[in-house]
Amino acid sequence: MHEREIHEDWVKSTVLDPDMTEPRENDEVHYLKKIPQKRGKVLRVILNPTTNPKRVITVFFDRRVQL
């Protein structure tokens, strides 16, 4: 997250209040949210909701998505 300049509060906000979600078959849910502080780039947080606690798999700004 540090290398990609992604703040922890952006990740939390994306998971708690996403603009869009994409459930996947392989025990993943993709959460997407536009981040105004990064000029509207879309943050993608991939989470495994079946683990306890839920586990973040990866976090990145997705250039392919426009919201």
Secondary structure, DSSP 8 states (H G I E B T S, - for coil): -TTTT--HHHHHHHHHS-SEEEEETTTEEEEEEEEGGGTTEEEEEEEETTSSS-EEEEEEE-TT---
